[in-house]
């Protein structure tokens, strides 16, 4: 912009010189009676110069108090009268600038200083407010008084508007950079020094901005991670990749370790060699700690399971020894039947005595407690009838081997049915007790309720699977953001840089091409700014924190990006004003993902979003009338529906997805209402 101002200054000076020469020529024509052709040529040259520069000339005859204007001056001001007195000239100026203009005229009249100022005018034909830059130089008469003033007026309205727009764009970019929830920094690609950095980056690195700007990234990187960083940056500089991301550690001045997820994007200049790269970091220390805690808990559980298994093996071994002892001392056991009965009934584990074909002859209290039966209800029933239908065939091959004598006993974990029909897990060890003839006299079963252990194992497996899905979804979202930055914002910024380079090349030789390049650069900057705001809104829209989830959902539905697609209707009946931040974010994400899936896949002409509050529960439904699908066929890598389920589950809610081919889709989510606590 400064180079453009300089060019305009030179042009105005040249026009003033032409004007002065014209005046001299006119005077000489009168005094010396020179041919008028030279004067006309100068007049023609001046007129063409005024048109090209959009600069109007004027002359003030102080003796006659009369102003005379060129055609271009009249065009700029929307006037038709070529001459005006001073009293009629001032009303053309904007009311807010008239006093300053009148004072400037007075200074010129008194020969104090030349006339020079920027001010606003009101076009006389349209009433439009424009901005002009005016200059004037006075000519003294023989007595030393100001006789005439010659000057020019340059229309700089578009220049002023462009300057204002550029300042606003720069202000917004600075605000986005400084207030971003992620750490953002601009680094020298060759030295690694920080060139510019926001406050969030300084917080993550544990240093002040002044300290960070005096360091390079190598100084704060954990030694074990440094070589990986150097390799990635080398690939960027060499052009092997345009952007990349990985997890690394920073070292605070006090020696503390901070884990971050880092993404870098190379900023390429005209010689296709990046001088700088943009770095974005996210503090993932807490996530790393949670992962480590989960890993430790898993290892502890595995250790407990191993210990328990070893204990059960010992118990089983002892049971086998006991069975053999019982066979050797059958008469002694009969003599101590009462003692056995007490032991049998009061045993902490379930014990069942049955025939070889599976009919129950006797069951102790522990077994009755497990199934909710009385001893009388169990006697005479077949074990198969108490077994879960899906597990009934598990023991068949082992029973055959047991009865044939191939194995003395076997242990299985399977499900049984309580009296009320509810299943429970148990570990059952079955042994065949043989008489002196070698035939099976009866079968002995030791049953232990392992439902809690199974639930713990299932919970661990479910949490591990949930964590994997959430991590995959998180990686997927970060990858999409990186693609969006690379394909959108980075490309538009690179295009803007190229346009400004073209402007710099042509500014002194080809004004039209320079202006086109400049305007193109400004347009790309505006697009880049809009793209940056879109990316921020996609991650977490500012309106969500400012006005709440209902306003954010309404803003999402009325996003211009949804104008060319199915009609979206929003119905709401809620009483809350603001909810806890995490709940609002989950609700917004569920609606956002549901709308995205419906718009992308349903082919429906209409989508309905409803939020209804009943007491302390919120019911969310996203419904379309499109092609539908079979929920059982959705691939595990499709994180949208799985993400909705997991978000609802983590908040203690429920999610149900109903869809059939050609019958549309309905996503129903019910969440607890957790209102925002007053500050």
HELIX and SHEET records of a PDB file:
HELIX    1   1 UNK A    2  UNK A   32  1                                  31    
HELIX    2   2 UNK A   36  UNK A   53  1                                  18    
HELIX    3   3 UNK A   71  UNK A   77  1                                   7    
HELIX    4   4 UNK A   86  UNK A   89  1                                   4    
HELIX    5   5 UNK A   90  UNK A   92  5                                   3    
HELIX    6   6 UNK A   95  UNK A   97  5                                   3    
HELIX    7   7 UNK A   98  UNK A  109  1                                  12    
HELIX    8   8 UNK A  157  UNK A  179  1                                  23    
HELIX    9   9 UNK A  199  UNK A  205  1                                   7    
HELIX   10  10 UNK A  209  UNK A  213  1                                   5    
HELIX   11  11 UNK A  217  UNK A  220  1                                   4    
HELIX   12  12 UNK A  223  UNK A  237  1                                  15    
HELIX   13  13 UNK A  285  UNK A  328  1                                  44    
HELIX   14  14 UNK A  330  UNK A  335  1                                   6    
HELIX   15  15 UNK A  337  UNK A  346  1                                  10    
HELIX   16  16 UNK A  365  UNK A  371  1                                   7    
HELIX   17  17 UNK A  375  UNK A  378  1                                   4    
HELIX   18  18 UNK A  383  UNK A  386  1                                   4    
HELIX   19  19 UNK A  389  UNK A  391  5                                   3    
HELIX   20  20 UNK A  396  UNK A  404  1                                   9    
HELIX   21  21 UNK A  451  UNK A  484  1                                  34    
HELIX   22  22 UNK A  485  UNK A  490  3                                   6    
HELIX   23  23 UNK A  491  UNK A  506  1                                  16    
HELIX   24  24 UNK A  511  UNK A  540  1                                  30    
HELIX   25  25 UNK A  542  UNK A  547  1                                   6    
HELIX   26  26 UNK A  549  UNK A  557  1                                   9    
HELIX   27  27 UNK A  560  UNK A  562  5                                   3    
HELIX   28  28 UNK A  581  UNK A  597  1                                  17    
HELIX   29  29 UNK A  598  UNK A  602  3                                   5    
HELIX   30  30 UNK A  631  UNK A  633  5                                   3    
HELIX   31  31 UNK A  639  UNK A  650  1                                  12    
SHEET    1   A 6 UNK A  83  UNK A  85  0                                        
SHEET    2   A 6 UNK A  66  UNK A  69 -1                                        
SHEET    3   A 6 UNK A  55  UNK A  61 -1                                        
SHEET    4   A 6 UNK A 146  UNK A 155 -1                                        
SHEET    5   A 6 UNK A 129  UNK A 140 -1                                        
SHEET    6   A 6 UNK A 115  UNK A 122 -1                                        
SHEET    1   B 5 UNK A 194  UNK A 197  0                                        
SHEET    2   B 5 UNK A 183  UNK A 188 -1                                        
SHEET    3   B 5 UNK A 276  UNK A 283 -1                                        
SHEET    4   B 5 UNK A 257  UNK A 267 -1                                        
SHEET    5   B 5 UNK A 243  UNK A 251 -1                                        
SHEET    1   C 5 UNK A 360  UNK A 363  0                                        
SHEET    2   C 5 UNK A 350  UNK A 354 -1                                        
SHEET    3   C 5 UNK A 440  UNK A 449 -1                                        
SHEET    4   C 5 UNK A 423  UNK A 434 -1                                        
SHEET    5   C 5 UNK A 409  UNK A 417 -1                                        
SHEET    1   D 5 UNK A 567  UNK A 573  0                                        
SHEET    2   D 5 UNK A 606  UNK A 614  1                                        
SHEET    3   D 5 UNK A 617  UNK A 624 -1                                        
SHEET    4   D 5 UNK A 665  UNK A 672 -1                                        
SHEET    5   D 5 UNK A 654  UNK A 659 -1                                        
END                                                                             
